[in-house]
Amino acid sequence: MNDNLIFTESQSGLSAFFTKIYSLVGIGIGLSAFVSWLMLYPFQQNLLTIMTQYPWVYMGAFFIELALVFLASNAARKNTAAALPLFLTYSALNGFTLSFIIVQYAQTTVVQAFVSSALVFFVMAGIGATIKKDLSGMAKALMAALIGIVIASIVNIFMGSGTMNFIISIVSVLIFSGLIAYDNQMIKRVYHQTGGNVQDGWAISMALSLYLDFINLFLNLLRLFGRND
């Protein structure tokens, strides 16, 4: 009976940990979506002005984003108070830069890509949270493939190949789908390895990983669905 009570408490604690992480992911995605909406509608003229006259603003924001990801990840690992503000700041800034990409596609394409991303995300999250097989080996292979995709993307900037871009997008969808499953398995692993005494920094770190998985999945599906836009 005591064993059943301990198991129930463990499951309850794990569920609370998942809830905390997914609440942060939801806040991050919601904040990005809100900022993108502001740029695409109320501030559409400002968006177009930046695109046509001040493209360096977009590039500057992009490089600031890279720094924020590094800072937020580092702060989360150290469990410092700056982790959450950095994560939220990154999410808001990412919404700003996403608007420059989204504006190039039809609204129906954007909705289609977002809904598809959400469906894939939750299916892979469910697989990752329930599968018994250790996905660590798969994750290493996916990270190696991701490095290859980044290199191929840089090369394709100069080649401008539509076929190469199509292949990169398909492979990227597969990579980030797999990483979603792995990251969800990692949530369980971290919780059990710490005996349920997980710090807030871990929740923010895992939320950041899942947020990045979702955004990259969305962007690649957007490119696939919007090839003719």
Sequence and secondary structure as in RCSB ss.txt:
>XXXX:A:sequence
MNDNLIFTESQSGLSAFFTKIYSLVGIGIGLSAFVSWLMLYPFQQNLLTIMTQYPWVYMGAFFIELALVFLASNA
ARKNTAAALPLFLTYSALNGFTLSFIIVQYAQTTVVQAFVSSALVFFVMAGIGATIKKDLSGMAKALMAALIGIV
IASIVNIFMGSGTMNFIISIVSVLIFSGLIAYDNQMIKRVYHQTGGNVQDGWAISMALSLYLDFINLFLNLLRLF
GRND
>XXXX:A:secstr
 HHHHHHHHHHHHHHHHHHHHHHHHHHHHHHHHHHHHHHHTTTHHHHHHHHHH HHHHHHHHHHHHHHHHHHHHH
HHTT TTHHHHHHHHHHHHHHHHHHHHTTS HHHHHHHHHHHHHHHHHHHHHHHH  S  HHHHHHHHHHHHHHH
HHHHHHHHH  HHHHHHHHHHHHHHHHHHHHHHHHHHHHHHHHTTT   HHHHHHHHHHHHHHHHHHHHHHHHHH
TTT 
